[in-house]
């Protein structure tokens, strides 16, 4: 999945200048590029980024050009405070970078005549429908890979985020009940659910589960021997462990800590694997980038998929953003940003820039392809530091393109600090409103009961120790006290501080709570905490 200050929605965010003192960027970058070559320039830049963001535990970086590896290297440690043991084969959860592999799986089936891009989904999954039957009848394979079905941002993600006990079949059964907020093909709204559907099309057309297909038809053929389709299968001894900031007053504003002793423990997304469950490393992903830049051609001259399919996967299907273009302060701003199939495609400094990001609990990542340069690079991280990733992504791109001159490190530190100040001010306002809030109009016991949403299922509120306890029954981390906030609005206090709290607002009818809606407490909440799409009715 992508990132931001909703942590993943984009590689932009928040922050202030008090950055680390640095050598003038233009002089340093030009000297590095001319004296040491591309590998040395990128390596030196990565190290400068890590000096400016000292809380980052580890990184993995790969750079390829003209069909060859320029750099595959690890930095830092798998665990904060541990040894510097990340190398080029350390596995990272790469999350939504998986999406372009799912698109490639369908491309292979298109080449074989088993799937057509513009055929309705129900051709391969009979009976498939959505909450809007008109869209359910017409949505195509291409639509499932293009974030244009009409769902809201992150709609339905609570079916699997955070870890859920649902099976893939249960997710598919719930999809027809997830609300659709926008018009069909009317705009771009990032949607993991439709990539789950895309994975099921792979299974139906090939006769094997998505994970078996991508293993045997893609990973084995490309030679990605270390990569696994499910992060839950990653060897803990060879994996970078997940880290994040936890602490008052907001989830993303505290101290950097280890979230779990295994990426498998915090990140089991098997049921939604086609949307973002891969674990990979610099060596393997360099192989993948070279195949993508070669438009599907493998090193032995055979083809993974055709040039025609490769072009289709890079062809924009929906506009995701637009602007007046770059300025001195925003040199990387695109005139037009689009989404193709499993890839974002935009202009960057006058060239085509094909990219994708990924965000998991405790890690973020990015892949960038520059077809005009026959070059690409990837960044895998084991901490939720989106501003570091922003500095790395844009800075490395500038080095590869020989268009240096803008200090992405200082700029990212600036917007990080500015955003932190906004977030802390918002947190103080939230706490002040609770302190001055009116009490609930009814005794707490009146709000207890089983509350049901058509797509999520049951959320149970019970009395416990003189207060209320809320239980998302299918999400085992989302359980904790529910306390008064202001009138008929209450807020959760999940004991697991890795998770995001929610406001719950009750609607009374005949003096009794009968319906409830939710929204996230934090202004920085990850979009996959899809509380706002829940419509609870008391059973």
SEBA-770622 format. One record per residue: x, y, z of N, C-alpha, C in turn. Coordinates in steps of 0.05 Angstrom, whole numbers, plus 5000, padded with zeros to 4 digits. Layout:
<nodes>
XYZXYZXYZ;...
</nodes>
This chain:
<nodes>
501649765000500050005000501750255000;501150544988502650794988502850915015;504151165020504551275047504051575050;504051665076504051955080503552045108;502452295112501452385137498552325137;497552165130496051935137497851715131;500251765134502651605134503251475107;501351405090501951255067500751365041;498951555043497551635019499251774998;501551885006503352014987506052045000;508152084985510752124997511252415002;509252555013509552825023508452835051;509053035066508053035093508553285108;509753265130509953485149512753525161;513853755170516353785185517954055185;519854155203521154425206524154425201;525254645196527954655187529954565207;529654555231531854495249533254245241;533854205217535153965206538053955214;539353735207542253715212543753915195;545954015205547654185188548954015167;548954115142549953955120551754115102;553453975088555154105068553354215046;553854445034552154545012551654324992;549054274987548254034972549354034944;549154254929549854264901552854184898;554554304914557354254911557953964917;556753854939557353574946556353384925;553853424915552653234897554153234870;554853474860556353484835559053344837;560353394859562953264863562752964864;560652864879560252574882559752444856;557952574840557152454815559452444795;561152644795563352644775565752494785;566252474810568752354821568452064826;566251984837565951704847564151534830;562651644812560751474796558051444810;556251324796553451314806553251154832;554550924833554250754858555250904882;557551034879558751174902557151414909;556051554889554451794894551951714910;550551504901548151414915548751324943;550851164946551651064972552251294991;553751494982554451714999551951875007;550051904988547652054994545951905014;545751645012544151485031545351525059;547951515061549251555087548651825099;548552035082547952305091545052315101;543252175087540452175096540252035123;541751825127541551685153542751855176;544752015169545752205190543652405198;542152495178540052705183537652585197;537152325194534852185206536051955224;537252025246538751825262537151605275;534451635276532851435289532251195271;532951225245532351005227534050755233;532750525238534350285245535950175221;534550125198535850005176534550075149;536050025128535150075101536449875082;535049835059536249685037535749845012;537849874995537650034971538749874948;537349884925538249764900538049964878;540049974861540050144837540849974814;539349994792540049854767540150054744;541749984724541950154700543049994677;541750024654542649884629542849584633;540949464648540949184652542849064672;544249244687546249154706545649264734;546649124754546449224781548549444785;547749674794549549894802550249874831;548149814847548449814876546349634888;547049444905545149304922546449294950;545349434969546749474994544849505017;545649405040544149455065545549655083;544049785099545049985118543749955145;545249985166544149985193543449705202;541549685221540949435234538149335229;537749075233535048965232533449045256;534849115277533549195303534849445313;533249635323534349885334536149815357;538449935358540349895380541949635376;541449485355542849235350545249275332;546449065323548849085305547949175278;549849275262549449365235549349115217;547148975217547048715205545148695181;544148935170542648925146544548905122;544048715105545648695080543848675056;544948625033543448635008541348415006;541548215024539647985023537747985047;537848195064535948215086533148265075;531148115085528448135075526948365089;525448515073523748725083520848675073;518848755090516148765081515848995061;515048935036515049145016512149235009;510249115023507449205022506449244994;505449494988504049534962505849524938;508449514940510049454917509349184905;507949014921506948764911504948804888;503549024888501349064869502249034840;504649134833505449104805506248824798;506748654818507148364812504448234806;502348314821499648204815498848294787;499348534780498748624753500248454732;502748394738504348234719503247954717;502247844739500947574738498647574718;497047784719494747804701495747854672;497947994669499048044642499847774629;501047604645501747334635499247184625;497147204641494647064633493347204609;493647464606492747594582494247494557;496847464560498447364538497547084530;496746924550495846654544492946634535;491646854533488846854524486846764545;487746754570485946664591484446894605;485447134601484247374613484347604592;482447774593482448024577482248264596;483948464591484048694608481248824612;479748844590477248994591474748824592;475048574601472848394606471748434634;469148424638468048454665469148244684;469448324709470448144730468747894732;466047924729464247694733464547484711;466047554689466747344670468447124683;470147204701471947014714471046944742;469447114754468347064781465347094779;463946884769461046904766459646974792;457747154790456247234814457547464828;459847554820461147784832459448024830;459248174852457748424851458848614872;457848864871458649064890456149194902;456549374922454249494934452649664915;453949754893452649884871452549674848;450249554843450049334823450849424795;450349684789451149784763454149754759;455749834779458649804778459449514779;458049354795458749074798458548924771;456649004755456348874729458448954709;459449204712461249314691464149334698;464849304723467649324731469349114717;471649194706473349014690475848944704;477348764692480048694703481748944705;481749104684483349354685482549534708;479949554714479049724736480049624763;480249364766481149264793483949344799;485549404778488449474781488949774779;486749934778487150214771486050414791;484950324814483850494835481750694825;479950594808477950774797475150654798;474750464816472150334818470050504831;470850704847468950874861468950854891;470550674902470750654931472250894942;471750954968473351164981476051064988;477851244996480551175003480650965025;481850745019482250525039479650385046;477550405030475050285037475349985041;474249885064474249605069476849495080;478849665084481449555094481349425121;479349505137479149375164478449075162;477748985138477348695135479948545139;482248685136484848545140486948715154;486348965159488349145172487149255197;488549245220490949085224490348785223;492048615232491648335228488848245235;487748085217485047985221485047675220;482847555229482647265228481047175203;480447365185478747295162480347135141;478946965127479946825104479546995079;480846915058480447055032477547035023;476346795027473546765019471746945035;472346985061470647165077470947455068;473347535060473747805049472047845024;472247645006470747664981467747684986;466847535007463947535013463047805025;464947945037464248205049464348435029;465848405008466248634989463648744978;461548574972459048694961457648884981;458448885006457149055026458749315032;461249335021462849575027461749805011;461150035025459950265011461750384989;460450474968461850614946461050904947;463051084949462551364954462551534928;463851434907464351604884463251474859;463351624837462351514812464351314800;463351134784464950934771466851064751;469451014754471551124737471551434737;470351544758470151844760472651964772;474451814784476851924796478451704810;480751784821482651604833482151594863;481851354874481551314903482851044909;485051054924486750824929485150604943;485150364931483350154941484849884940;485449784964486749514966484749294959;482249334965480249114961480249014933;480449194913480249104886482648944877;484948974891487248804885486848524896;485348504918484548244928482848104907;481048254895479448144873481248064850;483148234843484948164821486447904826;487247864851488547604858486747364855;484147404860482247184856481747134826;481947344810481747304781484147134771;486547194782488847024776488346734783;487246694806486746414815484646284797;482546424791480346304775481346234746;482946414734483746374707486046174704;487646154725489945974724489545704736;487545684754487045434768488845384791;490245594800491945564824491745824840;492145804867491946054883493946264874;493246514880495046744872497846694881;498346604906501046574916502546354901;501246144893502545934878503246034850;501446184838502046294811504446474811;504446674830506646864829509346724837;509146514853511646374860512746224836;511046064823512045884802512346024775;510546224769510546344743512146614742;512746724766514246974766516846954782;516646904808519046904825521046694816;520146454811522046244803523346304776;521746414757522846474730524846704731;524146914747525947144748528447084765;528346874781530646814798530646954824;528247034834527947174859527746964882;529946834888529946604905529346664934;529946904943529446974971526747084976;525447194956522847324959520647124965;518847204984516547034990513947194986;511847054976509347204971507947304996;508447175019507247265044509447345064;509247585075511047665095511047475119;508747345124508447155146510346925143;511346875118513146655113516146735114;516646985118519347085118520946965142;523346885137525046775158525846995178;524946985203525547195222528547255225;530247055222533147095225534347255202;532847275180533847415156532247665150;530447745168528647965163529248205180;528748445167528948695182526348715199;526748775225524448785243523049055242;520449055247518849305244519149495267;519249755260519549965280517550195274;516850335295515150565292515350745316;514150975314514051175336511551135352;511951095378509651055396510051235420;507951385426508251545450506251775450;505851895473503952115475504952355460;503052525450500152475451499052325427;500752285406499752155382501551925375;500251735361501651485353504251535338;504451735320506751775303508651995313;508352085338509952305348511752225371;511951975377513551895400516251785394;517251625411519951505409519951275389;522051245374522351015356522850765372;521150565368521350315383520950075365;521949845374521449595360518449525364;517049465343514249405345513749105350;515448935340515048645342517648505336;518148275348520548125343520647975317;518448015301518347875275516548035257;517248075231515348205213512948025209;513347765212511047585209508947625231;509947705255508247735278506447975275;507448195264505848435262504448465235;505348315216504448365189503648105175;501348005182500247765169497847845152;498447885127496347985109495847775087;496147515094495947305075493347315059;491147365073488547355060488247575038;489847795041489848015022492548035008;493847805004496547804995496947944968;495047924950495448044923495548354925;494648464947494748754950497348854963;498848674977501248774990502648605010;503048345004504248175025507048085019;508348164998511048074992513148155013;515147985016517648055030519848005010;521648205006523748174987526248314996;528348304980530848434987532048584963;534248714967535448884946536248724922;537448484926538448324904536048234887;534048124899531748024884530148244870;529748474884528248684872529748814849;532348814851533948914828533348744803;533148484807532348304785529648384773;527748434791525048504783525048764767;526548964777526549224763527749194736;529849034733531048994706529148864687;527448674696525448554679523348764671;522548934689520549134683521649344663;524149424667525349614648525749494621;526149224620526549084595523849004582;521649114594518949064583518248774582;519048624602518348344605520348144595;522548234584524648044574526347954597;526847694599528547574619531447574609;533447534627536247544619536947334598;535547104597536146904577534846954550;533547184547532247254522529347164520;528446994538525546914538523947144550;521347104549519547324559517847224582;517647404602515747354624512947444615;512847664601510347764589511147924565;509247974547509748104522510248394525;511448514504511848804504509148944504;507148834490504548954490503348964518;503648744533502648744560504148934578;506748954573508449144589507549424584;506949494559506049764553503349824566;501549624566498949664579499249714609;501049574622501349614651502449894658;503850014639504950284643503150504632;500950424619499150624607497250744627;497151004631495451124652492451064646;491051014668488150954667486451164682;487751314700486151504716488051724725;487151974725488752194735488552194765;490852194779490852204808491552484819;492652654802493252924811494353094789;494153354792495253544772496053804786;497753954773498654204784499654374761;500654614768501854794747504654714742;505654514755508354414749510454504770;512954444764515054494784515654794788;516554854812517555124819520255094833;521455314839524055304853523755174880;521455214893521055094919520054804917;518854734895517754464890518654364863;521254304861522454224835521453964825;520353794842519453534834516453514829;515053744831512153734828511353664800;509453474798508653374771506453554760;506453584734504253704720501853524721;502353264716500253064717501152814730;499652714749500252454762497952264755;498652024749496551824740497051554753;495151384751495551104759494950924735;496750744730496350554708495250294719;496750074717495949824730498249724748;497849774774499949704793502249894794;502150114780504250314779503050594778;504350784792503851064788505651174766;504551334748506151444726505751754726;507951894726507852184727510252304712;510252574710512652704700514252794725;516952784722518652874743521153004730;521353264733523653414721523753364691;521353354679521253334650521453054639;521552854656521852574646519652404658;519152174645517151984655518251844680;516651834700517351734727515251524735;516051274736514151054742514950954769;512950944787513650894815511450754830;512050654853510050564872511250564900;509650614920510450604948509150374962;509950324986508750115002509050185032;506950135047506950195075505749965091;507249855110506349645128506749745156;505549615176506149685204509149645209;510649855212513549835218515349845195;514349935171516149955149514850095125;516450225109515550345084517650295062;516750335037518550255015517750404990;519450404970518850534945520450404923;519250394899520550314875520250534854;522350604840522350804819523650704794;522250724771523350664745523550914728;525750954715526251174697526851064670;524750994654525150864629526951014610;526751284610528451444592531351414598;532051334622534851294630535550994631;533550824626533950534629535050474657;533850604677534850584704532550564724;533150464747531150444768532450404795;530950454816532050404843529750344862;530550214884528550154905529750214932;527950274951528650344978526750184996;527950015013526349865033527149955061;525249995078525750105105524349945126;525549925150524249785172523349975194;522450215185521150405204519350585188;517350705202515350865189516251155188;518451205173519551465171519151565142;516751675137516051755110517651995099;518652165117520252395108523052315100;524152115113526652005104526351885077;524151725073523651605047523351815025;522052035032521752255012524452365004;526152415024528852515018530452325001;530252065007531651864992530651834964;527951824961526851774934527552004915;527052244924527552474906530552524902;532052494924534952544921536352344903;535652084906536851884889535951924860;533451984856532552044829534152264816;534652474831536152704821539052614814;540252444830542952354824542952194799;541052004797540951834773540552004748;538852214750538252384727540152604723;542152634741544152844740542853124740;540853144758539353394760539453494789;541753474802541953544830541953854832;541653944857541654224862539654304884;537754124889535754174910536354004934;536354114958537053964982534553834993;534053584984531753434993531853355023;534253335033534553265062533453485079;534553735075533653955091530654015087;529753995062526954045056525153845070;525953595070524353385084524353425114;526653505125526753565154524953805161;524853995143523154235148520254155149;519254015128516353955128515653745150;517553575157517053395179516453545205;518153745211517853895236515354075235;514754185212512254345210509854175214;509853945203507653755207507353665235;509653615248509553525276508253745293;508853995288507654205304504654215300;503754185275500854185269499553945284;500853715283499653475295499453505326;501553615338501553655367499353855375;499054065359496954265365494254135363;493853955343491253815340490753635364;492953505373492653325396491853475421;492953705425492253865449489353955447;488454015423485654095420483753865425;484553625417482853385421482653335451;484853355466484853305495483253515509;483453765501482053985514479053955510;478253865486475353825481474253605499;475853395503474953185521474653275550;476553435559476453535586474053715591;473153855570470854035573468253905563;468453665554466153535542463853475560;461453475549459053405564458953105569;457753015591457452735596455452605577;455552345574453552205558450752255570;448752255553446052315563444752075577;445951835574444851595586446951455603;446151275621448151115636449850955616;452350905623454150755605452950485597;451550365615450450095609448550105585;447450335579445550355557446850325530;449450365529450950345503452050065498;451949895518452949625515451149465497;452349285482450849105465452549025441;451348885422452648795398451848985376;453849105362453349295341454449175315;452849185294453549045269453849235246;455949195230456349335205455949135182;454749215160454249015138456748885127;458949025125461348905114463348815134;463648965157465548885177464548655194;462148665202461048465221460548585248;461048435269460248525296462448665311;461648885325463249015344461649015370;462848905391461448865416462349065437;460449195450461049385472459849255497;461549215517460649085542461449255566;460249205588460949335613463349185626;465249345636467549225648468749425668;469049335693470349495714469149775717;466449795715465150055718465150225693;466350125671466450275647465550105623;466350185599465650045575468149925562;467749705548469949575534468949515505;470549605486469749575458471549355445;470249185429471648955417470948925388;472948995370472648935342473148635339;471048475336471148195341472948045320;473448165297475048025277477848145274;478448345291481148475290482248465318;484048275323484748205350486348425365;487348625351488848845365486949075373;484649085360482849315365480849245387;481849245411480149175435481149355458;479249485471480149655493477949825505;478549985525476550155538475250355519;472750405524471250615510470350815531;471251065528470751255550469251505539;467751635556466351875548468252085537;467252225516468852445504467252705504;464952705490463352945490460552865482;458652865501455952795495455652505485;454452475462454152195451456552095436;458752245437461252145425463052045447;464151805443466051685460468651625444;470751555458473251485444474551235456;475851085439477250845449479850915462;480950735477483650745488484850465485;485750395461486750135457489350095472;489549885488492049835503494449785485;494049675461496149635442496649905428;498750055437499150325427500250335398;500550105386501250095358498850155341;496450135353493950165338492750445341;490950515323489750775322487050785336;486650975354484151005368482051135350;479551095359477251195343475251335361;473851535349471451645361469051485352;467251435371464751295366462451485373;460851555354458651735359455951585356;454351595377451851445378449551615370;447651495357445151625349442851515366;441451685379439251595397436551605382;434851415390432151415379430351295400;428351455408426551365430428051335456;430151515460431651505485433551265487;434251145464435950905464437950915441;440550845446442450845424441750625404;441550695379440750505359442750485335;444250695330446150695309448750835318;450950785304453450915312455250935287;456851155286458851195266461551235279;463751195265466451215275468151395258;470251505269472451635254474951625271;477251645258479751635273480151875290;481551845313482252055331484452225320;486652105311489052245303488752365276;489752615272489852735245491852595227;493652435238495752305223495052005217;492551935222491851645221492351535193;493351285193493651135168490951085156;490751115129488051095116486850815118;488550615124487450345125485850295151;486050475170484150455193481550585183;479950425169477650525154475150555171;475550685194473250715212470850865200;471451055183469351235174467251095156;467950865145466050715128464250525144;464550515170462950335186460250475192;458150315190455450415196454150205215;454550255241453650055261450750085268;449449855269446649845278446549645301;445149725322444949545345443249305338;444249065344442748825337440748755359;
</nodes>
